Amino acid sequence: MHATNIAPEPAAQGTDAPVDPRPRVIRASSALADRIFRGGSRLTGLLVFSIMGAIGLFLALRATEALRAVGLDFLTTAEWQPDVHRFGIAAVLTGTVLIALVAVSVSVPLATGTALFISEIAPTWLRQWLVSLVDLMAAVPSVVYGLWGLVFLEGSVIGLARWLATWFGWIPIFRVEGADPTDPLASASVFTASAFVAGLTVALMVAPIQCSVMREAFSQAPAGEREGAYALGATRWGMISSVVLPFGRGGMIGGTMLGLGRALGETIAVYMVISQVFEIQWHILRVGTNSVSSLIALRYGDASGFGLSALMAAGLALFVITLVVNFTASTIANRSRSGAQSEV
Amino acid sequence: MAIETKHQFGEHEREPVAVRPKVSTQIDVVPSVRPATGGGTVLPRELGPVPPRRQLGGVHRDELFNLLGAASTGLCVTILLFAWLAPFSGLIGFVVVAYVVFLAAYALLTALSADGPTVRDRIWTTVLWSAAAALFLGLFHVVGFTIWRGLPAMWHLNFFTEDLTTAGPLDPLSKGGVLHAVVGTLEMMTISLLITIPLGLACAVYLTQVGGRGSTLVRTIVEAMTALPSIVAGLFIYATLILILGFPQSGFAAATALSVMMLPIVIRAADVVLRLVPGGLREAAEALGAPRWRTVWYVVLPTARSGLVTSVILGAARGIGETSPVLLTAGYTTYLNANPIDGNQVSLPLLTFMLVRSGQPAYIQRGFGAAALLMAIVLALFVLARIFAGRAPGRVTARQARRLARQSARDEERMRRGGRYGLPGPAPGRDQQPDQQSVHLGDLP
C-alpha cells in the first residue's frame, strides 16, 4: 500500500501567518511487493536493453576488424574475396538500393491509390473486408512472394521488360546491352533474374504494409474538414486533394519509408529471384544483380573467421541504412498531424 | 425552422417568475403564421409537394454510358493501333495503351456534359479504382498461384504424416511429406514465444507503467532494433551461439534468432496498446489505494488484453514466415527430428526454399504445398488475432461482464460483512438499517 509521507506544512492559523513558498515535498514509500514489481520490470528493461545493445556492439566490433583491413575501399570495391582482403559493398549496395527503389516506385502509387480507395471510395460494406484483407496480405510470408517471383514472374515479366527496354531504352537505367529488340529469335534470358524482377516481387510484398499505414492515416482526416470542403462545393476528388492528402502526408511518408526499410532488408524473396553478380550493375532490366542480404545468405556457410566479420560489416552497413530510413520516417510521421498514431 | 410555443397566462394563474424576453434567436421563417389567438403550438404552413430527392450516391446512367463508351473506345483504338497502324506488340503494351486511351476518352466524354472539377473527380475516381483493382489482383494472384500449385501435393494425406527421408526427387507425391518441417516450425515458434512473450510484455509494462530515466533509452534502442534486417539477426546468432559458444545448428538456435527478430516487434506493438489504456482507469485504481503492481495486474493488463494478444500473434505471424534466420541457424534435414536442442531441424519456409531451389519438379510441387500449408497457419493465426482484436480496450464480452458483476457482488457482500479489506466489523446500528448502504444517488431527497 502507498504510504504517502507529506512534509509537515507550516501551521496556517492566522491570516498573516508566513506562507512557505516552497512546494510541498511528497515522498512515496512503496510496499515490498511494489518495490519487487518495479525492480523486476526495470530488470527486464535492462535485460532487453543489454540484449539489443549486445547485438549492436557485437556487430560493430566484428565489423571493425574487417573494416580496418580494407579501410575506405570497403565502399568502392565491387568484388567479394575477403580471404585475399579484396572486398567491398559497392556492388551489393547498388543492387540493394536499386531493387528497393524499383519496389518502392511500383508499390507506392499502388498502395496510395488502394489506401485512398479503401478509406474514401469503397462502399461501406466492402471497406471492412478490404481492411482485413490488406492486413492479412501484409502477413503473408516473404518466401511465398519469392516462390511466385521465381516460378511465375521470371517467365512472364520478359514481355514487359522487353517492352520497357525497347521504348524507354534511351533512359540509361532501362538500357539493356546485348538485347536486340528487332530480332525475334534473340534469347530472352537477358531479361530474367534482374533487379527489375526482384523489385516487382518485393513491391507486391511491401505494398500491403504501406497501404495499411497510409489507410490508417487517411481515415483519421477530421470529418469537420471533409464536410467543410464539401460545403464549399468540392467534388470528392477536390475534398481528397485538399483535405485527406495534406492531412495524411505524414502517414504517406511514414508508410513509404517503412516499406523502403522492409525492401532494403528483404532476403529470401530477393535471393530466390536474382542471379548474383559481383559487379556494379546499373541496368535494372538486365540479368544479374545483388543485394547485401543475399550476399550474406550465399556466403555465410563457407566464410572463415575473417570472412564472417566482412559479412558482418556488410550487414552493419545495411542495418545503418535501414536505421536511418526508419528514424527519418518516424521523425517525419511524428511531426505531421496524422502520423503521430501510425505505427508498424 | 422555428416552432413557436406561446403560453397564455390567465388571470387566475400567478405571475410568471421571469418572462423570457423576445430574443432574436428565433428566426421567423414562416411569416404567415396564424396569429396566436388560441395559444398552443403553431405549425408552419404547408410548403407544397415535396420535391424528389436528389440522388447523391451511386452511378448515374449517363456516367455508366460514358464509362462503357470510353472502355470500348480504348479497346478499339488500341486494337487498331496494334494490328494496323503501328509496330506495337506485347500484352503489357496493349494493356497500358488501352488504359491511357480509355482515360482520355472518358475525360472527353465527361467533359461534354460536366465542368472541370467534375471531370477531374471522375478521372481520379477511376484511377483509384484501377489502382486498388491492380494491387488486389496482384496479391490474389500471388496467393492463389501458390495455393493452386500446392494443391496436388496437399491432396495426399501422407503429405502431412510423413517426412522426406524416403522420398527422392523422382518419387511421386504419394510418398513422403513435410511432417518434419511442421514439427520444426511448431517447436521453433513455441520456444521463441516462450522467450518473447514474457520478456516482451514485461518490457512493454516497464516502458509504459514504470518508466523512469532509462525507459527512453530502452524505447529508442527497441525502436532501432525493429530496423534490424532478419538475416543480420540470424548472422549474429550464427556467429555467437554456433561459432563461438559451439552450440550445434538446431531448432533452439533458430528459435533464438527468431526471438531476437520478434522481440522488438512485440515490444513496440505492446507498448502502443498499453499506452491506449485510459489514464482514468489507472488513476481510479491508484486513488483507491492500489499499489502499482496491483494496478498493472488487475486494471491495465486486463484492459489491454485483446490488444496484447494481437501484438503477440502479429509478431508470431512475422516470425513463423521468416526464412533467413532459420537458414543460417537451423541447418536442414529431410528426417523428423523432434529434439530442438540437438541436431538439425527445418521449418516450413526453409523447407519451401530448399525444395524449390533444388529445381526438381516433384520437389518444387512439394515446396508449393509447404508454402500453402504455411499460409494456412498464418491465416489461422490472423483469424485468431482478429477475434481477439475485435474489441477495443476495456470492452468485455457478455460472459466477462457477468463474471465481473458476480465478482463485484461478492466484493460488496464481503465489504458489508467487514472482510479482509473491508471496514473493521459492522458498525452498531447498521444492522437495523441494512438498506442504508444501497441507497442510490437518485433516491436521495
Interface residues (C-beta under 8 A of the other chain):
Chain A: M1 H2 S30 A31 A33 D34 I36 F37 R38 G40 S41 R42 T44 G45 L46 L47 V48 F49 I51 M52 G53 I55 G56 F58 L59 R62 P109 L110 A111 T112 G113 T114 L116 F117 I118 E120 I121 A122 L130 S132 L133 D135 L136 M137 A139 V140 P141 S142 V143 V144 Y145 G146 L147 W148 L150 V151 F152 G159 L160 R162 W163 W167 L204 A207 P208 C211 A234 T235 R236 W237 G238 I240 S241 G261 L264 G265 T267 I268 Y271 M272 V292 S293 I296 A297 Y300 L308 L311 M312 G315 L316 L318 F319 T322 L323 V325 N326 F327 S330 E343 V344
Chain B: G90 L91 I92 G93 P117 T118 R120 D121 W124 T125 V127 L128 W129 S130 A131 A132 A134 L135 F136 G138 L139 H141 V142 V143 F145 T146 R149 L199 A202 C203 V205 Y206 L207 Q209 V210 G212 G214 S215 L217 V218 I221 V222 E223 A224 M225 T226 A227 L228 P229 S230 I231 V232 A233 L235 F236 Y238 A239 T240 L243 V260 L263 P264 I265 I267 R268 A269 V272 E286 G289 P291 R292 W293 V296 L314 A317 R318 I320 G321 E322 T323 S324 L327 L328 P349 T352 F353 V356 R357 I364 G367 F368 A371 L374 M375 V378 L379 L381 F382 R386
